[in-house]
Amino acid sequence: MWERIREMIIKELKQTLREPKMRATLIVPPLLQLLVFGYAVNLDVEHATLAWMDQDNSVESRELLQEFTGSGRFTILRQLQSEEDTQRTLDSSEVESVVRILPGFAADLARGRAAAVQVLVDGSNSNTASLVAAQCTQVIQRFSIRKLEELQKQKLVGRAVDRPLRAPLPSIVGEPRVWFNPELRSRNYFVPGVLVNIIMLVTLTLTSMAVVREKEIGTMEQLMVTPIRPIELIIGKTLPFAAIGLAQLLFITIVALLVFHVPLHGSPFLLVFASIFFIECTLGMGLFISTISATQQQAMITTLFVFQPAFMLSGFSFPIRNMPQVVQWVTYFNPMRYFMEVVRGIFLKGVGLEILWPQILALAVLGTSILGLSALRFKKRLD
């Protein structure tokens, strides 16, 4: 039995690596996804462009301008003079935001009253708009706190010595600290997700075309007259692709660490352990597709039809909790959802089995069920 399986594995590996289409499937998708999501897709706003509109022309307004330019996050491209300039600048998308100092800004600060600063943000890109608005708010809050401290010091110094001093009013300042991804780099979020996508796409594609290829090239008849049993044929056809999936896992992890500098805080052994169950799921899905497809083209189209919804509902780009409730229920049957949580938990959070065991258990149940049902459907005969 094991000799027949070994020969089947050798045959499948040779046939896969020899065919140009299969070699392209192993190389092109991983490289493209890594390049796109590692370099091109970047949601970070490290440097924003601003237009400045000062309607107060005071020392304090110029100090706030220096606070913006000195932060290193903003470049002032234009000085606006009118409402028409503001409208035209935002319409042409020359800048991400316009900061407008209203009249009476310095007088309000001197009297200890709230001084208004208007921040107009181009909301055509909601992600960039929210980040730029938050960064502008941080600069303004920092300037406000500094001015409040200066005002309190001036009041204390100006009091008569013989009069009792009252303590300044306490102020509460929030200092947010980000866990797991302190620099908020989108690359650290996307690259571990690319690992899930590549393993899913490669193993699903290769396995889905395994049986169909035998039918098209006419070797299925030869397999039917051999003493190999259906279970041995299934093992011989799926194990090579499982090994390829693990090799892809190793390759992408090394690239993530050395090229993109994505941190790996958790256990790599737990990552491999969880990936085995995920690959079991993808192999079962690919085997099922290969049994219902008559040609390799049909198998490829069916693979894309399965992969795209699984990708969109995996939480790769959009949080599952933000989806409609019915769609959230559907994601419980998606293996990519669980493996995405496992990979990001291991890479970014460094959590272990005590936290990730529900996701790994779900992968084990789904993998055993999908692969078992696909194996039962498989028959050692031509349809």
Rosetta blueprint (number, residue, H / E / L):
1 M L
2 W H
3 E H
4 R H
5 I H
6 R H
7 E H
8 M H
9 I H
10 I H
11 K H
12 E H
13 L H
14 K H
15 Q H
16 T H
17 L H
18 R H
19 E L
20 P H
21 K H
22 M H
23 R H
24 A H
25 T H
26 L H
27 I H
28 V H
29 P H
30 P H
31 L H
32 L H
33 Q H
34 L H
35 L H
36 V H
37 F H
38 G H
39 Y H
40 A H
41 V L
42 N L
43 L L
44 D L
45 V L
46 E L
47 H L
48 A E
49 T E
50 L E
51 A E
52 W E
53 M E
54 D E
55 Q L
56 D L
57 N L
58 S L
59 V H
60 E H
61 S H
62 R H
63 E H
64 L H
65 L H
66 Q H
67 E H
68 F H
69 T H
70 G H
71 S L
72 G L
73 R L
74 F E
75 T E
76 I E
77 L E
78 R E
79 Q E
80 L L
81 Q L
82 S L
83 E H
84 E H
85 D H
86 T H
87 Q H
88 R H
89 T H
90 L H
91 D H
92 S L
93 S L
94 E L
95 V L
96 E L
97 S E
98 V E
99 V E
100 R E
101 I E
102 L L
103 P L
104 G L
105 F H
106 A H
107 A H
108 D H
109 L H
110 A H
111 R L
112 G L
113 R L
114 A L
115 A L
116 A L
117 V E
118 Q E
119 V E
120 L E
121 V E
122 D L
123 G L
124 S L
125 N L
126 S H
127 N H
128 T H
129 A H
130 S H
131 L H
132 V H
133 A H
134 A H
135 Q H
136 C H
137 T H
138 Q H
139 V H
140 I H
141 Q H
142 R H
143 F H
144 S H
145 I H
146 R H
147 K H
148 L H
149 E H
150 E H
151 L H
152 Q H
153 K H
154 Q H
155 K H
156 L H
157 V H
158 G H
159 R L
160 A L
161 V L
162 D L
163 R L
164 P L
165 L L
166 R L
167 A L
168 P L
169 L L
170 P L
171 S L
172 I L
173 V L
174 G L
175 E L
176 P L
177 R L
178 V L
179 W L
180 F L
181 N L
182 P L
183 E L
184 L L
185 R L
186 S H
187 R H
188 N H
189 Y H
190 F H
191 V H
192 P H
193 G H
194 V H
195 L H
196 V H
197 N H
198 I H
199 I H
200 M H
201 L H
202 V H
203 T H
204 L H
205 T H
206 L H
207 T H
208 S H
209 M L
210 A H
211 V H
212 V H
213 R H
214 E H
215 K H
216 E H
217 I H
218 G L
219 T L
220 M H
221 E H
222 Q H
223 L H
224 M H
225 V L
226 T L
227 P L
228 I L
229 R L
230 P H
231 I H
232 E H
233 L H
234 I H
235 I H
236 G H
237 K H
238 T H
239 L H
240 P H
241 F H
242 A H
243 A H
244 I H
245 G H
246 L H
247 A H
248 Q H
249 L H
250 L H
251 F H
252 I H
253 T H
254 I H
255 V H
256 A H
257 L H
258 L H
259 V L
260 F L
261 H L
262 V L
263 P L
264 L L
265 H L
266 G L
267 S L
268 P H
269 F H
270 L H
271 L H
272 V H
273 F H
274 A H
275 S H
276 I H
277 F H
278 F H
279 I H
280 E H
281 C H
282 T H
283 L H
284 G H
285 M H
286 G H
287 L H
288 F H
289 I H
290 S H
291 T H
292 I H
293 S L
294 A L
295 T L
296 Q H
297 Q H
298 Q H
299 A H
300 M H
301 I H
302 T H
303 T H
304 L H
305 F H
306 V H
307 F H
308 Q H
309 P H
310 A H
311 F H
312 M H
313 L L
314 S L
315 G L
316 F L
317 S L
318 F L
319 P L
320 I H
321 R H
322 N H
323 M L
324 P L
325 Q H
326 V H
327 V H
328 Q H
329 W H
330 V H
331 T H
332 Y L
333 F L
334 N L
335 P H
336 M H
337 R H
338 Y H
339 F H
340 M H
341 E H
342 V H
343 V H
344 R H
345 G H
346 I H
347 F H
348 L H
349 K H
350 G L
351 V L
352 G L
353 L H
354 E H
355 I H
356 L H
357 W H
358 P H
359 Q H
360 I H
361 L H
362 A H
363 L H
364 A H
365 V H
366 L H
367 G H
368 T H
369 S H
370 I H
371 L H
372 G H
373 L H
374 S H
375 A H
376 L H
377 R H
378 F L
379 K L
380 K L
381 R L
382 L L
383 D L
